[in-house]
Amino acid sequence: MPPRLTRKFFNRSVHEVAPELIGATLLVNGAGGVVVEVEAYHHTDPAAHSYRGPTPRNAVMFGPPGFAYVYRSYGIHWCLNFVCEAEGSASAVLIRALEPTAGLSAMRRRRGLEDERALCSGPGKLCEALGVTIKHNAMPLDRAPFELRARAAEPDIVKGERIGITKAVELPWRYGLKGSKFLSKPFRA
């Protein structure tokens, strides 16, 4: 079994951490799977929640690395991010999609559907399937209810423009598992 990821793993550039999360395993209370898509957000990036400085909402991003940053998107969906880089950097990786491998019955019940491909194919869907809410905000990623394990093998990674944002769209900071049918949206060839 691959080793657990510790907070030290996240104490590096968000641009190193993001692609290395592809192929890692993410479980929350035993439900989850293999990370197949992420996006990096650096504090110098106008699309990052931390770009304009600390607020009560994004405060965890300015803290130490290896903690969850959970926020509501459009007032509807929860989104899960992993805080990276040294304290004060305020950079994070958005977890966009998983290939479900554990706790499928719980995820299907939470999402109200059977299709495995649709369970975690987007950041809001993923949080609903895993039961992630604001109560997970600021929790350490190396302790329960989280279980993060390193990838077992070097995956074939694709990268491209981030999606669902209006600023700094051209930055190629979205990473995915090449050929995965569990992505939120296919990468352009």
C-alpha positions in Angstrom: 0.0 0.0 0.0 1.4 3.4 -0.9 2.5 5.7 2.0 0.3 8.3 3.4 0.9 11.9 2.3 1.9 14.1 5.2 1.6 17.9 5.6 5.3 18.1 4.5 4.2 16.9 1.1 2.2 20.1 0.7 5.0 22.4 1.9 6.2 23.0 -1.7 5.2 24.9 -4.8 1.6 24.4 -5.7 2.9 23.7 -9.2 4.9 20.7 -7.9 2.1 19.4 -5.7 -0.8 19.7 -8.2 0.5 17.2 -10.8 1.8 14.9 -8.1 -1.7 14.5 -6.8 -2.8 12.9 -10.0 -3.0 9.1 -9.2 -3.0 9.7 -5.4 -5.8 8.2 -3.4 -8.2 10.5 -1.4 -10.7 9.1 1.1 -13.0 11.0 3.4 -14.4 8.7 6.1 -13.5 5.7 3.9 -15.2 7.0 0.7 -13.3 8.3 -2.3 -10.9 7.1 -4.9 -8.1 8.0 -7.2 -7.5 11.7 -8.0 -7.8 12.2 -11.7 -8.1 16.0 -12.1 -6.9 19.1 -10.1 -6.3 22.8 -10.7 -3.5 24.9 -9.1 -4.1 28.4 -7.7 -1.2 30.5 -6.8 -1.5 33.6 -4.6 -0.2 35.8 -7.5 -3.0 34.5 -9.7 -6.1 36.8 -10.1 -8.4 33.7 -10.1 -7.1 32.6 -6.6 -9.4 33.4 -3.7 -6.3 34.7 -1.8 -5.3 37.2 -4.5 -6.8 40.2 -2.8 -5.6 39.2 0.7 -7.0 37.4 3.7 -10.8 37.3 4.6 -12.7 35.1 7.0 -13.6 32.8 4.1 -10.0 32.2 2.8 -8.1 32.5 6.1 -7.0 28.9 6.1 -5.2 29.5 2.8 -2.8 31.9 4.6 -2.0 29.3 7.3 0.4 26.4 7.2 0.3 23.8 4.3 -1.5 20.5 4.5 -4.9 21.7 5.5 -8.3 21.6 3.7 -9.8 24.8 2.3 -13.5 24.3 1.7 -15.8 26.9 0.2 -19.1 27.2 -1.5 -19.1 27.8 -5.2 -21.9 30.0 -6.5 -23.7 29.5 -3.2 -24.5 26.0 -4.2 -21.6 23.5 -4.2 -18.9 22.8 -1.7 -15.4 22.7 -3.2 -12.3 21.0 -1.6 -8.8 22.5 -1.9 -5.5 21.5 -0.4 -3.4 24.4 1.0 0.2 24.3 -0.3 3.4 26.2 0.1 4.8 28.0 3.2 2.5 29.7 5.7 1.4 33.0 4.3 1.7 32.0 0.6 -2.0 31.3 0.3 -1.8 28.9 -2.6 -4.0 25.8 -3.0 -4.9 22.9 -5.3 -8.6 22.4 -6.1 -9.6 18.7 -6.3 -11.8 18.6 -9.4 -12.4 14.8 -10.0 -11.9 11.3 -8.7 -12.2 7.8 -10.0 -14.5 6.3 -7.3 -13.0 3.2 -5.8 -14.1 3.0 -2.1 -17.4 3.6 -0.3 -19.4 3.5 -3.6 -22.7 2.7 -1.9 -22.4 5.8 0.4 -21.4 8.0 -2.6 -24.3 6.7 -4.7 -26.7 7.4 -1.8 -25.4 10.9 -1.3 -25.5 11.7 -5.0 -28.8 9.9 -5.7 -27.4 8.1 -8.7 -25.8 4.9 -9.9 -23.5 6.0 -12.7 -19.9 5.7 -11.4 -18.6 8.2 -14.0 -20.9 10.9 -12.7 -20.3 10.4 -9.0 -17.1 12.5 -8.6 -16.7 14.2 -12.1 -16.6 17.8 -10.8 -15.6 19.6 -7.6 -19.2 20.0 -6.4 -20.2 16.4 -7.3 -17.0 15.1 -5.6 -17.8 17.0 -2.3 -21.4 15.8 -2.3 -20.3 12.2 -2.9 -17.6 12.3 -0.2 -19.9 14.2 2.3 -17.4 17.2 2.4 -18.9 20.4 3.8 -17.8 23.5 5.6 -17.2 21.4 8.7 -14.1 20.0 6.9 -12.6 23.5 6.4 -9.2 24.0 8.1 -8.9 20.3 9.0 -5.5 18.7 8.6 -5.2 16.5 5.6 -3.0 13.9 7.3 -5.6 13.0 10.0 -9.1 11.5 10.0 -11.5 12.0 8.4 -9.0 12.4 5.5 -6.8 9.7 4.2 -4.4 10.6 1.4 -2.0 8.1 -0.1 0.7 8.6 -2.6 0.3 7.3 -6.1 1.4 3.8 -6.7 2.9 4.4 -10.2 3.8 7.4 -12.4 0.7 8.3 -14.3 0.4 9.8 -17.8 -0.6 13.4 -17.0 -2.1 16.0 -19.3 -2.4 19.7 -18.6 -4.4 22.5 -19.9 -6.4 25.6 -19.1 -8.4 25.8 -16.0 -12.2 25.8 -16.4 -15.1 27.5 -14.7 -13.2 30.8 -14.1 -13.1 34.1 -15.9 -9.6 35.5 -14.8 -6.2 34.0 -15.9 -8.0 31.3 -17.9 -5.0 30.9 -20.2 -2.8 29.6 -17.5 -2.2 25.8 -18.1 -2.6 24.9 -14.4 -5.2 22.2 -14.8 -3.8 18.6 -14.6 -5.5 15.3 -15.3 -5.0 11.6 -15.8 -4.7 11.1 -19.6 -7.7 9.1 -21.0 -9.7 9.0 -17.7 -13.4 8.7 -18.2 -13.9 10.3 -14.8 -12.7 13.8 -15.7 -15.1 16.8 -15.2 -14.4 17.9 -18.8 -12.1 16.4 -21.4 -8.8 18.1 -22.1 -8.3 19.7 -25.5 -5.9 17.6 -27.6 
